[in-house]
Amino acid sequence: MLKEEQMREKKKKILKLGRVFLIVMVLITFFSKSMNSWLLPNVVADKVASGKIKQEIIAEGTVKPTEVASVYGNETYKISKLHKQAGDTVEKGDLIYSIDAGDFVKQMDDLKLDYAIVENEYRQLENDRATLINDEKEQLDEAYKTAKAECKKLEAKVDQQKELYEIGAITRSDYEEKKELLDAEKQKELELAKAVANYTENISSKLQNLELSLENKALKLQKIDNEIVAVEEALSNEGILAEGKGMLIEINYKAGDKTNTQLPLYQWVADESGVVVEFEVDGYWGEFLALGDEIKIEYADEKIDAFIISSQKRSEGDFIFSAEPETMIALNSSVEIKMRLAVGDYNALVPSASIFNDSKGESYVYVIENEAGAFGDKFIIEKRYVTIGNHNDENTGILSGLNANDPIVLYSDSVLADGAEIDVEEDRSK
């Protein structure tokens, strides 16, 4: 009995000791992991992605006109006052020069005389066309109809003579005489038919020439008429007006000057013709730009969208591009151009901060591997060399050495070494 009691007490003690040992082991494990994690490098993890490298390029550009129109005077004028300068924007009808009205009066008289001469030439051409169509053609048609009718009459007589000859009422010579007359009339009809056909062909060519001459005269009349209207407007304003809405590029005269017909009064760019921005890009980056690409233009505190419309590679290797802005910009202005280029498409793309370089300048990253340990899973890093491609401040393209979705070290609070255990403080790879 005593022995049984002792055995029970012994078992209780062993059980208590076992519980204490278990608790101690749990506490040792907990504190061991905690202390170990305090001693390990703390890192921020990220993962290998895929995508494009975008690079912002900045260039200086110059605003140039797409098409410059020159306005000439038809006469010599004396400029009395200048109202606009090169670079000014104008609306249609804006006064550019004031001139002596006497110059316009003389020009108007000359234009009206020119109009009367050309108008008379036009009417003469109309008369020539009517004569060509009506008189000669009518005469030929009438002669052809007469010959055709005469042939029918002779055919009837010849048929009648043939019947009389067959019954012996007339001689053969009488019959042959009538037949010869019919043959002659038929030949005349044939010749007239050819004449009508030839005339139709000839008249068609002549009519085409007349129509072309009439068209040219009509255009000349319209041109003179437009000039008369312009001079009338100038007379009413006593000056030379802007032909449309746009920007003046060049003013060639000042107050007191006399104009001439060889030098333009002014040059301008119409709003509808627009401007282009020319800019130069280094040969490397120029390869990534294409027609239709969008760029941003910064001008006078504005950001203006524009699209590339032409490119030219120079012998030095650089590129000259032209872009068309969506809104008008003052000519000869210097503007800043910003382009965000897609310079590479990569299966492996990592944050640039995750790439390190050794003493030889070779690039590597730390890949995180998950291993099972005595006290649970642990993270080990592998130093892996990579071949890098294009990069920007944010990301770098990897040509070889990494696979998509590989977990990597982005930041660490201490120096890392190949094969070291780490503690992942923040995991951005999930």
C-alpha positions as a Markdown table, in Angstrom:
| # | Residue | x | y | z |
|---|---|---|---|---|
| 1 | Met | 0.0 | 0.0 | 0.0 |
| 2 | Leu | 2.8 | 2.3 | 0.9 |
| 3 | Lys | 4.6 | 1.4 | -2.2 |
| 4 | Glu | 1.6 | 2.3 | -4.4 |
| 5 | Glu | 1.3 | 5.6 | -2.7 |
| 6 | Gln | 4.9 | 6.4 | -3.3 |
| 7 | Met | 4.6 | 5.4 | -7.0 |
| 8 | Arg | 1.6 | 7.8 | -7.4 |
| 9 | Glu | 3.6 | 10.6 | -5.8 |
| 10 | Lys | 6.5 | 9.9 | -8.1 |
| 11 | Lys | 4.3 | 10.0 | -11.2 |
| 12 | Lys | 2.8 | 13.3 | -10.1 |
| 13 | Lys | 6.2 | 14.8 | -9.7 |
| 14 | Ile | 7.3 | 13.5 | -13.1 |
| 15 | Leu | 4.1 | 14.9 | -14.7 |
| 16 | Lys | 4.8 | 18.3 | -13.1 |
| 17 | Leu | 8.4 | 18.3 | -14.2 |
| 18 | Gly | 7.2 | 17.4 | -17.7 |
| 19 | Arg | 4.8 | 20.3 | -17.8 |
| 20 | Val | 7.5 | 22.7 | -16.5 |
| 21 | Phe | 9.9 | 21.4 | -19.1 |
| 22 | Leu | 7.3 | 21.9 | -21.9 |
| 23 | Ile | 6.6 | 25.5 | -20.7 |
| 24 | Val | 10.3 | 26.2 | -20.5 |
| 25 | Met | 10.9 | 24.9 | -24.0 |
| 26 | Val | 8.0 | 27.0 | -25.4 |
| 27 | Leu | 9.4 | 30.1 | -23.7 |
| 28 | Ile | 12.9 | 29.3 | -25.0 |
| 29 | Thr | 11.5 | 28.8 | -28.5 |
| 30 | Phe | 9.6 | 32.1 | -28.4 |
| 31 | Phe | 12.4 | 34.1 | -26.9 |
| 32 | Ser | 14.9 | 32.5 | -29.3 |
| 33 | Lys | 12.9 | 33.4 | -32.4 |
| 34 | Ser | 12.3 | 36.9 | -31.0 |
| 35 | Met | 15.9 | 37.5 | -30.2 |
| 36 | Asn | 17.0 | 36.0 | -33.5 |
| 37 | Ser | 14.6 | 38.3 | -35.4 |
| 38 | Trp | 15.9 | 41.3 | -33.5 |
| 39 | Leu | 19.5 | 40.4 | -34.5 |
| 40 | Leu | 18.6 | 39.7 | -38.2 |
| 41 | Pro | 18.6 | 42.3 | -41.0 |
| 42 | Asn | 15.1 | 43.8 | -41.5 |
| 43 | Val | 14.2 | 44.1 | -45.2 |
| 44 | Val | 11.3 | 45.2 | -47.3 |
| 45 | Ala | 10.5 | 42.6 | -49.9 |
| 46 | Asp | 9.1 | 43.2 | -53.4 |
| 47 | Lys | 8.7 | 41.0 | -56.5 |
| 48 | Val | 9.9 | 40.9 | -60.1 |
| 49 | Ala | 7.2 | 42.3 | -62.4 |
| 50 | Ser | 6.9 | 42.7 | -66.1 |
| 51 | Gly | 6.2 | 45.8 | -68.2 |
| 52 | Lys | 7.7 | 48.8 | -70.0 |
| 53 | Ile | 10.4 | 51.2 | -69.0 |
| 54 | Lys | 9.2 | 54.8 | -69.4 |
| 55 | Gln | 11.7 | 57.6 | -69.7 |
| 56 | Glu | 11.0 | 61.3 | -69.7 |
| 57 | Ile | 13.1 | 63.3 | -72.1 |
| 58 | Ile | 13.2 | 67.1 | -72.2 |
| 59 | Ala | 14.1 | 69.1 | -75.3 |
| 60 | Glu | 14.0 | 72.7 | -76.5 |
| 61 | Gly | 11.8 | 73.6 | -79.5 |
| 62 | Thr | 11.2 | 76.5 | -81.8 |
| 63 | Val | 7.8 | 77.5 | -83.2 |
| 64 | Lys | 7.7 | 77.8 | -87.0 |
| 65 | Pro | 4.9 | 78.4 | -89.6 |
| 66 | Thr | 3.6 | 75.5 | -91.7 |
| 67 | Glu | 2.8 | 77.8 | -94.6 |
| 68 | Val | 3.6 | 81.5 | -95.1 |
| 69 | Ala | 1.4 | 83.6 | -97.4 |
| 70 | Ser | 2.8 | 86.7 | -99.1 |
| 71 | Val | 0.5 | 89.6 | -100.0 |
| 72 | Tyr | 1.6 | 91.9 | -102.9 |
| 73 | Gly | 0.3 | 95.2 | -104.0 |
| 74 | Asn | -0.8 | 95.6 | -107.6 |
| 75 | Glu | 0.3 | 99.2 | -107.7 |
| 76 | Thr | 2.8 | 101.4 | -106.0 |
| 77 | Tyr | 1.4 | 103.0 | -102.8 |
| 78 | Lys | 2.7 | 105.6 | -100.4 |
| 79 | Ile | 2.5 | 104.4 | -96.8 |
| 80 | Ser | 1.1 | 107.1 | -94.5 |
| 81 | Lys | 0.9 | 105.0 | -91.3 |
| 82 | Leu | 1.8 | 101.5 | -90.0 |
| 83 | His | -0.8 | 99.9 | -87.6 |
| 84 | Lys | 0.6 | 96.4 | -87.0 |
| 85 | Gln | 4.0 | 94.8 | -86.4 |
| 86 | Ala | 5.5 | 91.4 | -87.2 |
| 87 | Gly | 4.3 | 88.9 | -84.6 |
| 88 | Asp | 0.9 | 90.6 | -84.1 |
| 89 | Thr | -2.2 | 88.5 | -84.4 |
| 90 | Val | -4.9 | 89.9 | -86.8 |
| 91 | Glu | -8.5 | 89.4 | -87.7 |
| 92 | Lys | -9.8 | 89.5 | -91.2 |
| 93 | Gly | -10.2 | 93.2 | -92.2 |
| 94 | Asp | -7.8 | 94.6 | -89.6 |
| 95 | Leu | -6.0 | 97.7 | -90.9 |
| 96 | Ile | -2.3 | 97.1 | -91.4 |
| 97 | Tyr | -1.2 | 100.1 | -93.5 |
| 98 | Ser | -2.8 | 103.5 | -94.1 |
| 99 | Ile | -2.0 | 104.8 | -97.5 |
| 100 | Asp | -2.8 | 107.9 | -99.6 |
| 101 | Ala | -6.3 | 107.4 | -101.1 |
| 102 | Gly | -5.1 | 108.8 | -104.5 |
| 103 | Asp | -3.2 | 105.6 | -105.1 |
| 104 | Phe | -6.3 | 103.5 | -104.7 |
| 105 | Val | -8.4 | 105.8 | -107.0 |
| 106 | Lys | -5.9 | 105.3 | -109.8 |
| 107 | Gln | -5.8 | 101.5 | -109.2 |
| 108 | Met | -9.6 | 101.3 | -109.2 |
| 109 | Asp | -9.7 | 103.1 | -112.6 |
| 110 | Asp | -7.2 | 100.7 | -114.1 |
| 111 | Leu | -9.0 | 97.7 | -112.7 |
| 112 | Lys | -12.3 | 98.9 | -114.2 |
| 113 | Leu | -10.7 | 99.4 | -117.6 |
| 114 | Asp | -9.2 | 95.9 | -117.4 |
| 115 | Tyr | -12.5 | 94.5 | -116.5 |
| 116 | Ala | -14.3 | 96.1 | -119.4 |
| 117 | Ile | -11.6 | 94.8 | -121.9 |
| 118 | Val | -11.8 | 91.2 | -120.6 |
| 119 | Glu | -15.6 | 91.3 | -120.5 |
| 120 | Asn | -15.6 | 92.4 | -124.2 |
| 121 | Glu | -13.3 | 89.5 | -125.1 |
| 122 | Tyr | -15.5 | 87.1 | -123.2 |
| 123 | Arg | -18.6 | 88.2 | -125.1 |
| 124 | Gln | -16.7 | 87.9 | -128.4 |
| 125 | Leu | -15.8 | 84.3 | -127.5 |
| 126 | Glu | -19.5 | 83.6 | -126.8 |
| 127 | Asn | -20.5 | 84.9 | -130.2 |
| 128 | Asp | -17.8 | 82.8 | -131.9 |
| 129 | Arg | -19.1 | 79.7 | -130.1 |
| 130 | Ala | -22.7 | 80.4 | -131.2 |
| 131 | Thr | -21.6 | 81.0 | -134.9 |
| 132 | Leu | -19.5 | 77.8 | -134.8 |
| 133 | Ile | -22.4 | 75.8 | -133.5 |
| 134 | Asn | -25.3 | 77.3 | -135.6 |
| 135 | Asp | -24.3 | 78.6 | -139.0 |
| 136 | Glu | -21.9 | 76.1 | -140.6 |
| 137 | Lys | -23.5 | 73.1 | -139.1 |
| 138 | Glu | -27.0 | 74.1 | -140.3 |
| 139 | Gln | -25.7 | 74.6 | -143.8 |
| 140 | Leu | -24.1 | 71.1 | -143.9 |
| 141 | Asp | -27.2 | 69.4 | -142.4 |
| 142 | Glu | -29.5 | 71.1 | -144.9 |
| 143 | Ala | -27.3 | 70.0 | -147.9 |
| 144 | Tyr | -27.2 | 66.5 | -146.6 |
| 145 | Lys | -31.0 | 66.3 | -146.2 |
| 146 | Thr | -31.5 | 67.7 | -149.8 |
| 147 | Ala | -29.1 | 65.1 | -151.2 |
| 148 | Lys | -30.8 | 62.4 | -149.3 |
| 149 | Ala | -34.3 | 63.4 | -150.6 |
| 150 | Glu | -33.0 | 63.7 | -154.2 |
| 151 | Cys | -31.6 | 60.2 | -153.9 |
| 152 | Lys | -35.0 | 58.8 | -152.9 |
| 153 | Lys | -36.6 | 60.5 | -155.9 |
| 154 | Leu | -34.0 | 59.2 | -158.3 |
| 155 | Glu | -34.3 | 55.7 | -156.9 |
| 156 | Ala | -38.0 | 55.7 | -157.6 |
| 157 | Lys | -37.4 | 56.9 | -161.2 |
| 158 | Val | -34.7 | 54.3 | -161.8 |
| 159 | Asp | -37.1 | 51.6 | -160.6 |
| 160 | Gln | -39.7 | 52.9 | -162.9 |
| 161 | Gln | -37.2 | 53.0 | -165.9 |
| 162 | Lys | -36.1 | 49.5 | -165.1 |
| 163 | Glu | -39.7 | 48.2 | -165.4 |
| 164 | Leu | -40.1 | 50.1 | -168.8 |
| 165 | Tyr | -36.8 | 48.8 | -170.0 |
| 166 | Glu | -37.8 | 45.2 | -169.1 |
| 167 | Ile | -41.0 | 45.4 | -171.2 |
| 168 | Gly | -39.2 | 47.1 | -174.1 |
| 169 | Ala | -40.8 | 50.5 | -173.7 |
| 170 | Ile | -37.5 | 52.4 | -173.5 |
| 171 | Thr | -34.0 | 51.8 | -174.7 |
| 172 | Arg | -31.1 | 50.5 | -172.5 |
| 173 | Ser | -29.2 | 53.7 | -172.9 |
| 174 | Asp | -32.2 | 55.7 | -171.4 |
| 175 | Tyr | -32.2 | 53.3 | -168.4 |
| 176 | Glu | -28.4 | 53.5 | -168.0 |
| 177 | Glu | -28.5 | 57.3 | -168.1 |
| 178 | Lys | -31.0 | 57.4 | -165.2 |
| 179 | Lys | -28.9 | 54.9 | -163.2 |
| 180 | Glu | -25.8 | 56.9 | -163.6 |
| 181 | Leu | -27.6 | 60.0 | -162.3 |
| 182 | Leu | -28.6 | 58.0 | -159.2 |
| 183 | Asp | -25.1 | 56.7 | -158.6 |
| 184 | Ala | -23.8 | 60.3 | -158.8 |
| 185 | Glu | -26.4 | 61.5 | -156.3 |
| 186 | Lys | -25.6 | 58.7 | -153.9 |
| 187 | Gln | -21.9 | 59.6 | -154.1 |
| 188 | Lys | -22.8 | 63.2 | -153.3 |
| 189 | Glu | -24.9 | 62.0 | -150.3 |
| 190 | Leu | -22.0 | 59.9 | -149.0 |
| 191 | Glu | -19.6 | 62.7 | -149.3 |
| 192 | Leu | -21.9 | 65.1 | -147.4 |
| 193 | Ala | -22.4 | 62.4 | -144.7 |
| 194 | Lys | -18.6 | 62.3 | -144.3 |
| 195 | Ala | -18.4 | 66.1 | -144.3 |
| 196 | Val | -21.0 | 66.2 | -141.5 |
| 197 | Ala | -19.1 | 63.6 | -139.5 |
| 198 | Asn | -15.8 | 65.3 | -140.0 |
| 199 | Tyr | -17.4 | 68.7 | -139.1 |
| 200 | Thr | -18.8 | 67.2 | -135.9 |
| 201 | Glu | -15.3 | 65.9 | -135.0 |
| 202 | Asn | -13.6 | 69.2 | -135.8 |
| 203 | Ile | -16.3 | 71.3 | -134.2 |
| 204 | Ser | -15.9 | 69.3 | -131.0 |
| 205 | Ser | -12.2 | 70.2 | -130.8 |
| 206 | Lys | -12.9 | 73.8 | -131.6 |
| 207 | Leu | -15.6 | 74.0 | -129.0 |
| 208 | Gln | -13.3 | 72.5 | -126.4 |
| 209 | Asn | -10.8 | 75.2 | -127.1 |
| 210 | Leu | -13.5 | 77.9 | -127.0 |
| 211 | Glu | -14.9 | 76.6 | -123.8 |
| 212 | Leu | -11.4 | 76.6 | -122.3 |
| 213 | Ser | -10.8 | 80.2 | -123.4 |
| 214 | Leu | -14.2 | 81.2 | -122.0 |
| 215 | Glu | -13.3 | 79.5 | -118.7 |
| 216 | Asn | -10.0 | 81.4 | -118.5 |
| 217 | Lys | -11.7 | 84.7 | -119.3 |
| 218 | Ala | -14.3 | 84.0 | -116.6 |
| 219 | Leu | -11.5 | 83.3 | -114.1 |
| 220 | Lys | -9.7 | 86.5 | -115.1 |
| 221 | Leu | -13.0 | 88.5 | -114.7 |
| 222 | Gln | -13.5 | 87.0 | -111.2 |
| 223 | Lys | -9.9 | 87.8 | -110.2 |
| 224 | Ile | -10.3 | 91.4 | -111.4 |
| 225 | Asp | -13.7 | 91.6 | -109.6 |
| 226 | Asn | -12.1 | 90.4 | -106.4 |
| 227 | Glu | -9.3 | 93.0 | -106.7 |
| 228 | Ile | -11.9 | 95.7 | -107.3 |
| 229 | Val | -13.7 | 94.6 | -104.1 |
| 230 | Ala | -10.4 | 94.7 | -102.2 |
| 231 | Val | -9.6 | 98.1 | -103.5 |
| 232 | Glu | -13.1 | 99.3 | -102.6 |
| 233 | Glu | -12.6 | 98.0 | -99.1 |
| 234 | Ala | -9.2 | 99.7 | -98.9 |
| 235 | Leu | -10.7 | 102.9 | -100.2 |
| 236 | Ser | -13.4 | 102.8 | -97.5 |
| 237 | Asn | -10.6 | 102.3 | -94.9 |
| 238 | Glu | -8.0 | 104.2 | -96.7 |
| 239 | Gly | -5.5 | 101.4 | -96.2 |
| 240 | Ile | -4.4 | 97.8 | -96.7 |
| 241 | Leu | -6.3 | 95.2 | -94.7 |
| 242 | Ala | -5.5 | 91.7 | -93.3 |
| 243 | Glu | -6.8 | 89.0 | -95.6 |
| 244 | Gly | -7.8 | 86.7 | -92.7 |
| 245 | Lys | -7.4 | 85.6 | -89.1 |
| 246 | Gly | -3.8 | 84.7 | -88.3 |
| 247 | Met | -0.4 | 86.1 | -87.4 |
| 248 | Leu | 1.8 | 88.6 | -89.2 |
| 249 | Ile | 5.3 | 87.2 | -89.9 |
| 250 | Glu | 6.9 | 90.1 | -91.8 |
| 251 | Ile | 6.1 | 93.7 | -92.4 |
| 252 | Asn | 8.2 | 95.2 | -95.2 |
| 253 | Tyr | 7.3 | 98.9 | -95.2 |
| 254 | Lys | 7.1 | 101.7 | -92.7 |
| 255 | Ala | 5.5 | 105.1 | -92.7 |
| 256 | Gly | 6.8 | 107.3 | -95.6 |
| 257 | Asp | 7.9 | 104.3 | -97.7 |
| 258 | Lys | 6.7 | 103.7 | -101.3 |
| 259 | Thr | 5.7 | 100.1 | -102.0 |
| 260 | Asn | 6.6 | 98.1 | -105.1 |
| 261 | Thr | 5.1 | 95.1 | -106.8 |
| 262 | Gln | 8.1 | 92.9 | -106.3 |
| 263 | Leu | 8.4 | 93.0 | -102.5 |
| 264 | Pro | 5.4 | 91.7 | -100.4 |
| 265 | Leu | 3.4 | 94.2 | -98.5 |
| 266 | Tyr | 3.4 | 91.7 | -95.6 |
| 267 | Gln | 3.6 | 88.0 | -94.9 |
| 268 | Trp | 1.3 | 86.1 | -92.6 |
| 269 | Val | 0.2 | 82.7 | -91.4 |
| 270 | Ala | -3.5 | 81.9 | -91.3 |
| 271 | Asp | -4.8 | 80.2 | -88.2 |
| 272 | Glu | -6.2 | 77.3 | -90.2 |
| 273 | Ser | -2.7 | 76.6 | -91.6 |
| 274 | Gly | -1.2 | 76.5 | -88.1 |
| 275 | Val | 2.3 | 76.2 | -86.8 |
| 276 | Val | 4.8 | 73.4 | -86.1 |
| 277 | Val | 7.3 | 73.0 | -83.3 |
| 278 | Glu | 10.7 | 71.8 | -84.4 |
| 279 | Phe | 13.0 | 70.1 | -81.9 |
| 280 | Glu | 16.2 | 68.1 | -81.8 |
| 281 | Val | 16.6 | 64.8 | -80.0 |
| 282 | Asp | 19.8 | 62.7 | -79.3 |
| 283 | Gly | 20.1 | 59.8 | -81.7 |
| 284 | Tyr | 19.6 | 57.1 | -79.0 |
| 285 | Trp | 16.3 | 58.5 | -77.8 |
| 286 | Gly | 15.2 | 59.5 | -81.2 |
| 287 | Glu | 14.9 | 55.8 | -82.2 |
| 288 | Phe | 12.0 | 55.5 | -79.7 |
| 289 | Leu | 9.9 | 58.3 | -81.2 |
| 290 | Ala | 7.5 | 57.7 | -84.1 |
| 291 | Leu | 5.0 | 59.6 | -86.2 |
| 292 | Gly | 1.8 | 60.2 | -84.3 |
| 293 | Asp | 3.4 | 60.1 | -80.8 |
| 294 | Glu | 2.1 | 62.6 | -78.3 |
| 295 | Ile | 4.3 | 65.1 | -76.6 |
| 296 | Lys | 3.8 | 67.9 | -74.1 |
| 297 | Ile | 4.8 | 71.5 | -74.9 |
| 298 | Glu | 5.2 | 74.0 | -72.0 |
| 299 | Tyr | 4.7 | 77.6 | -73.2 |
| 300 | Ala | 3.8 | 80.7 | -71.2 |
| 301 | Asp | 2.7 | 78.6 | -68.1 |
| 302 | Glu | 0.5 | 76.4 | -70.4 |
| 303 | Lys | 0.8 | 72.7 | -71.1 |
| 304 | Ile | -0.2 | 72.0 | -74.7 |
| 305 | Asp | -0.6 | 68.6 | -76.4 |
| 306 | Ala | 1.1 | 68.1 | -79.7 |
| 307 | Phe | 1.6 | 65.2 | -82.1 |
| 308 | Ile | 4.7 | 64.3 | -84.1 |
| 309 | Ile | 4.1 | 64.8 | -87.8 |
| 310 | Ser | 7.6 | 64.4 | -89.4 |
| 311 | Ser | 11.1 | 63.2 | -88.5 |
| 312 | Gln | 14.5 | 63.4 | -90.1 |
| 313 | Lys | 17.7 | 61.7 | -89.1 |
| 314 | Arg | 20.7 | 63.9 | -89.7 |
| 315 | Ser | 24.1 | 62.6 | -90.8 |
| 316 | Glu | 25.5 | 63.2 | -87.3 |
| 317 | Gly | 23.0 | 60.7 | -85.9 |
| 318 | Asp | 20.6 | 63.2 | -84.2 |
| 319 | Phe | 17.0 | 63.5 | -85.1 |
| 320 | Ile | 15.0 | 66.6 | -86.1 |
| 321 | Phe | 11.2 | 66.2 | -85.3 |
| 322 | Ser | 8.2 | 68.4 | -86.1 |
| 323 | Ala | 5.1 | 68.4 | -84.0 |
| 324 | Glu | 1.8 | 70.0 | -84.5 |
| 325 | Pro | 0.3 | 71.7 | -81.4 |
| 326 | Glu | -3.4 | 71.6 | -80.7 |
| 327 | Thr | -3.5 | 75.4 | -80.1 |
| 328 | Met | -1.7 | 78.4 | -81.8 |
| 329 | Ile | 1.6 | 79.4 | -80.3 |
| 330 | Ala | 3.5 | 82.6 | -81.1 |
| 331 | Leu | 5.9 | 82.2 | -83.9 |
| 332 | Asn | 9.7 | 82.0 | -83.2 |
| 333 | Ser | 8.9 | 81.3 | -79.5 |
| 334 | Ser | 11.2 | 79.0 | -77.6 |
| 335 | Val | 9.3 | 76.2 | -75.9 |
| 336 | Glu | 10.1 | 73.3 | -73.6 |
| 337 | Ile | 9.1 | 69.9 | -74.8 |
| 338 | Lys | 8.6 | 66.9 | -72.5 |
| 339 | Met | 8.3 | 63.3 | -73.9 |
| 340 | Arg | 7.6 | 60.2 | -72.0 |
| 341 | Leu | 9.1 | 57.3 | -74.0 |
| 342 | Ala | 8.5 | 53.6 | -73.8 |
| 343 | Val | 12.1 | 52.5 | -74.2 |
| 344 | Gly | 11.8 | 48.8 | -73.5 |
| 345 | Asp | 9.4 | 46.0 | -72.9 |
| 346 | Tyr | 10.7 | 43.5 | -70.3 |
| 347 | Asn | 9.6 | 40.1 | -68.8 |
| 348 | Ala | 11.5 | 41.0 | -65.7 |
| 349 | Leu | 11.2 | 44.5 | -64.3 |
| 350 | Val | 12.5 | 45.5 | -60.8 |
| 351 | Pro | 12.6 | 48.7 | -58.8 |
| 352 | Ser | 15.9 | 50.5 | -59.5 |
| 353 | Ala | 16.6 | 50.7 | -55.7 |
| 354 | Ser | 16.8 | 46.9 | -55.5 |
| 355 | Ile | 19.9 | 46.7 | -57.7 |
| 356 | Phe | 23.4 | 46.7 | -56.2 |
| 357 | Asn | 26.8 | 46.8 | -57.8 |
| 358 | Asp | 30.0 | 45.1 | -56.7 |
| 359 | Ser | 33.5 | 46.4 | -56.8 |
| 360 | Lys | 33.8 | 45.4 | -60.5 |
| 361 | Gly | 30.7 | 47.3 | -61.4 |
| 362 | Glu | 28.6 | 44.2 | -62.0 |
| 363 | Ser | 25.0 | 44.3 | -61.0 |
| 364 | Tyr | 23.2 | 41.9 | -58.7 |
| 365 | Val | 20.0 | 41.6 | -56.6 |
| 366 | Tyr | 19.1 | 39.6 | -53.5 |
| 367 | Val | 16.5 | 36.9 | -54.2 |
| 368 | Ile | 14.5 | 35.7 | -51.1 |
| 369 | Glu | 14.1 | 32.0 | -50.5 |
| 370 | Asn | 11.9 | 30.3 | -48.0 |
| 371 | Glu | 13.4 | 27.4 | -46.0 |
| 372 | Ala | 12.0 | 25.2 | -43.3 |
| 373 | Gly | 13.9 | 25.5 | -39.9 |
| 374 | Ala | 13.9 | 23.9 | -36.5 |
| 375 | Phe | 11.7 | 26.7 | -35.1 |
| 376 | Gly | 9.6 | 27.3 | -38.3 |
| 377 | Asp | 10.1 | 28.7 | -41.7 |
| 378 | Lys | 13.0 | 31.2 | -42.2 |
| 379 | Phe | 14.0 | 33.5 | -45.1 |
| 380 | Ile | 17.4 | 33.2 | -46.7 |
| 381 | Ile | 18.8 | 35.5 | -49.4 |
| 382 | Glu | 20.7 | 34.5 | -52.5 |
| 383 | Lys | 23.0 | 37.0 | -54.2 |
| 384 | Arg | 22.1 | 36.7 | -57.9 |
| 385 | Tyr | 24.0 | 38.5 | -60.7 |
| 386 | Val | 21.8 | 40.1 | -63.5 |
| 387 | Thr | 22.1 | 41.7 | -66.9 |
| 388 | Ile | 20.4 | 45.1 | -66.9 |
| 389 | Gly | 18.7 | 46.9 | -69.8 |
| 390 | Asn | 17.0 | 50.3 | -69.9 |
| 391 | His | 16.2 | 52.0 | -66.7 |
| 392 | Asn | 14.8 | 55.2 | -65.2 |
| 393 | Asp | 14.6 | 56.6 | -61.7 |
| 394 | Glu | 11.9 | 54.1 | -60.7 |
| 395 | Asn | 12.5 | 50.8 | -62.5 |
| 396 | Thr | 15.1 | 48.8 | -64.3 |
| 397 | Gly | 14.6 | 46.2 | -67.0 |
| 398 | Ile | 16.4 | 42.9 | -66.5 |
| 399 | Leu | 17.6 | 41.0 | -69.6 |
| 400 | Ser | 18.7 | 37.9 | -67.7 |
| 401 | Gly | 19.1 | 36.4 | -64.2 |
| 402 | Leu | 15.6 | 36.8 | -62.9 |
| 403 | Asn | 12.2 | 35.4 | -63.5 |
| 404 | Ala | 8.8 | 37.1 | -63.2 |
| 405 | Asn | 7.4 | 37.0 | -59.6 |
| 406 | Asp | 10.7 | 36.2 | -57.9 |
| 407 | Pro | 10.7 | 37.8 | -54.5 |
| 408 | Ile | 13.6 | 40.2 | -54.0 |
| 409 | Val | 15.0 | 42.6 | -51.4 |
| 410 | Leu | 14.0 | 46.2 | -52.0 |
| 411 | Tyr | 15.5 | 47.8 | -48.9 |
| 412 | Ser | 17.5 | 46.6 | -45.9 |
| 413 | Asp | 18.3 | 48.3 | -42.6 |
| 414 | Ser | 21.8 | 46.7 | -42.6 |
| 415 | Val | 24.5 | 45.3 | -44.9 |
| 416 | Leu | 23.5 | 42.0 | -46.5 |
| 417 | Ala | 25.5 | 39.0 | -47.5 |
| 418 | Asp | 24.9 | 36.0 | -49.8 |
| 419 | Gly | 23.2 | 33.1 | -47.9 |
| 420 | Ala | 22.3 | 35.3 | -44.9 |
| 421 | Glu | 19.0 | 34.9 | -43.0 |
| 422 | Ile | 16.8 | 37.9 | -42.9 |
| 423 | Asp | 13.6 | 39.1 | -41.3 |
| 424 | Val | 10.9 | 40.4 | -43.7 |
| 425 | Glu | 9.6 | 43.5 | -42.1 |
| 426 | Glu | 7.3 | 44.4 | -45.0 |
| 427 | Asp | 6.3 | 42.2 | -47.9 |
| 428 | Arg | 5.2 | 44.1 | -51.0 |
| 429 | Ser | 5.5 | 41.0 | -53.2 |
| 430 | Lys | 2.0 | 39.7 | -52.3 |
